[in-house]
Amino acid sequence: MSQTKEFSLEERIAIVLYCIANNYDYSGTAVKYQVTYQNVYNWVKRYEMARYK
């Protein structure tokens, strides 16, 4: 079983902003930051929901 890395809130925000700045390239962002595609997708959606409330 592989270990998973915990990301701080600041790291998640940086990943989300990178993804948005690169035209929502979820897979490219996932590879760059060594995180799952699903995590990137969920973090972006949560960020947008919180931002546009």
ChimeraX commands (.cxc) that place a marker at each C-alpha (Angstrom):
marker #1 position 0.00,0.00,0.00 radius 0.5
marker #1 position 1.41,3.39,-0.95 radius 0.5
marker #1 position 1.66,6.30,1.40 radius 0.5
marker #1 position -0.43,9.39,0.80 radius 0.5
marker #1 position 0.81,12.89,1.38 radius 0.5
marker #1 position -1.22,15.34,3.41 radius 0.5
marker #1 position -1.49,18.77,1.82 radius 0.5
marker #1 position -1.91,21.91,3.88 radius 0.5
marker #1 position -4.60,24.42,3.02 radius 0.5
marker #1 position -1.98,26.73,1.53 radius 0.5
marker #1 position -0.61,23.94,-0.67 radius 0.5
marker #1 position -4.11,23.03,-1.86 radius 0.5
marker #1 position -4.87,26.63,-2.74 radius 0.5
marker #1 position -1.60,26.90,-4.69 radius 0.5
marker #1 position -2.48,23.71,-6.59 radius 0.5
marker #1 position -5.99,24.99,-7.33 radius 0.5
marker #1 position -4.72,28.36,-8.57 radius 0.5
marker #1 position -2.14,26.63,-10.77 radius 0.5
marker #1 position -4.85,24.40,-12.25 radius 0.5
marker #1 position -7.18,27.35,-12.95 radius 0.5
marker #1 position -4.35,29.42,-14.45 radius 0.5
marker #1 position -3.58,26.54,-16.82 radius 0.5
marker #1 position -7.10,26.31,-18.26 radius 0.5
marker #1 position -8.32,23.68,-15.80 radius 0.5
marker #1 position -5.66,21.13,-16.76 radius 0.5
marker #1 position -6.52,18.67,-13.99 radius 0.5
marker #1 position -4.34,15.83,-15.26 radius 0.5
marker #1 position -1.30,18.04,-15.86 radius 0.5
marker #1 position -1.69,19.58,-12.41 radius 0.5
marker #1 position -2.04,16.15,-10.83 radius 0.5
marker #1 position 1.19,14.97,-12.41 radius 0.5
marker #1 position 3.10,18.15,-11.54 radius 0.5
marker #1 position 2.13,18.08,-7.85 radius 0.5
marker #1 position 1.97,14.27,-7.49 radius 0.5
marker #1 position -1.65,14.25,-6.36 radius 0.5
marker #1 position -4.62,12.37,-7.76 radius 0.5
marker #1 position -6.73,13.79,-10.55 radius 0.5
marker #1 position -9.79,13.36,-8.34 radius 0.5
marker #1 position -8.28,15.43,-5.53 radius 0.5
marker #1 position -7.40,18.26,-7.90 radius 0.5
marker #1 position -10.89,18.20,-9.39 radius 0.5
marker #1 position -12.58,18.21,-5.97 radius 0.5
marker #1 position -10.36,20.98,-4.60 radius 0.5
marker #1 position -11.07,23.20,-7.63 radius 0.5
marker #1 position -14.82,22.65,-7.35 radius 0.5
marker #1 position -14.81,23.39,-3.61 radius 0.5
marker #1 position -12.70,26.50,-4.17 radius 0.5
marker #1 position -15.11,27.77,-6.82 radius 0.5
marker #1 position -18.17,27.02,-4.69 radius 0.5
marker #1 position -16.68,28.92,-1.72 radius 0.5
marker #1 position -15.53,31.78,-3.90 radius 0.5
marker #1 position -18.84,32.35,-5.69 radius 0.5
marker #1 position -21.19,31.97,-2.72 radius 0.5
marker link #1:1,2 radius 0.2
marker link #1:2,3 radius 0.2
marker link #1:3,4 radius 0.2
marker link #1:4,5 radius 0.2
marker link #1:5,6 radius 0.2
marker link #1:6,7 radius 0.2
marker link #1:7,8 radius 0.2
marker link #1:8,9 radius 0.2
marker link #1:9,10 radius 0.2
marker link #1:10,11 radius 0.2
marker link #1:11,12 radius 0.2
marker link #1:12,13 radius 0.2
marker link #1:13,14 radius 0.2
marker link #1:14,15 radius 0.2
marker link #1:15,16 radius 0.2
marker link #1:16,17 radius 0.2
marker link #1:17,18 radius 0.2
marker link #1:18,19 radius 0.2
marker link #1:19,20 radius 0.2
marker link #1:20,21 radius 0.2
marker link #1:21,22 radius 0.2
marker link #1:22,23 radius 0.2
marker link #1:23,24 radius 0.2
marker link #1:24,25 radius 0.2
marker link #1:25,26 radius 0.2
marker link #1:26,27 radius 0.2
marker link #1:27,28 radius 0.2
marker link #1:28,29 radius 0.2
marker link #1:29,30 radius 0.2
marker link #1:30,31 radius 0.2
marker link #1:31,32 radius 0.2
marker link #1:32,33 radius 0.2
marker link #1:33,34 radius 0.2
marker link #1:34,35 radius 0.2
marker link #1:35,36 radius 0.2
marker link #1:36,37 radius 0.2
marker link #1:37,38 radius 0.2
marker link #1:38,39 radius 0.2
marker link #1:39,40 radius 0.2
marker link #1:40,41 radius 0.2
marker link #1:41,42 radius 0.2
marker link #1:42,43 radius 0.2
marker link #1:43,44 radius 0.2
marker link #1:44,45 radius 0.2
marker link #1:45,46 radius 0.2
marker link #1:46,47 radius 0.2
marker link #1:47,48 radius 0.2
marker link #1:48,49 radius 0.2
marker link #1:49,50 radius 0.2
marker link #1:50,51 radius 0.2
marker link #1:51,52 radius 0.2
marker link #1:52,53 radius 0.2
view
